[in-house]
């Protein structure tokens, strides 16, 4: 066998054996999650003990996300699947209910918000802005991970306890920071209704012309009513979200101006509220705690003008 032929045979063997080599090199179990919130949650609980497959990319809008061809494979081949529930992943709910665990499964109905959308009462899925509810979801995710991977139980328990303590510190920090706002400054106007749990927890009034889902158009009447609300309460700034179109807020700005009032639209790089997604990995706001701090800082900076 010539030297050149031996080279190509060896190369072919490497290519053929590479998948098996990878399998032996990385035998960690796979946890598939639907959103960046859950990706961060599992990372905090499990560290590098598991591989995490994410379905809806960070920065994407879950309300309008269309499942891709390989999403079903990510779900079916996972050792564990975690998802939000509360119809947040509406277009994928059937396969998720069959295979996965909803981190909201132990929530009490009394703790959940309800909203009316086109005459229909819907459960508000944006529970993560209520830190006690978010902690409950963390505990459910942790128990699911411990039950599925008992060999890591002790480590998962310790990491979970540490993370819950960090969330308590976050809650205390938020309450302290928000003392910088007077009661008559606690008005939050955003494109869609993602902040009602936040409003209830921290004594805000929120107003959103688009309703609970981003997958809807804003009516002229909705624009008019929201503009009147802005003018009535002399709200200095309104906020775009990282997963919505800022043009909708510009229309509100124009409507308020037609009523004789100037309001600032807060938008642009690092100047948008996170609502339905964390930031992509490596960017500011790519963890739950950093996301929440970013939002609070942005709100205070622009409502105390």
Buried (B, 14 or more C-beta within 10 A) or exposed (E): EEEEEEEEEEEEEEEEEEEEEEEEEEEEBBBBBBBBBBBBBBBBBBEEBBBBBBBBEBBBBBBEBEBEEEBBEBBEEBEBBBBBBBEBBEEBBEBBEEBBBBBBEEBEEEEBBEBEEEEEEBBBBBBBBBBEBBBBBBBBBBBBBBEBBEEBBEBBBEBBEEBBEEBEEBBEBBEEBBEEBEEEBBBBBBBBBBBBBBBEBBEBEBBBBBBBBBBBEBEEEBBBBBBBBBBEBEBBBBBBBBBBBBEBBBBBBEBBEEEEBEBBBBBEEEBBBBBBBBBBEEEEBBBBBBBBBBBBEBBBEBBEE
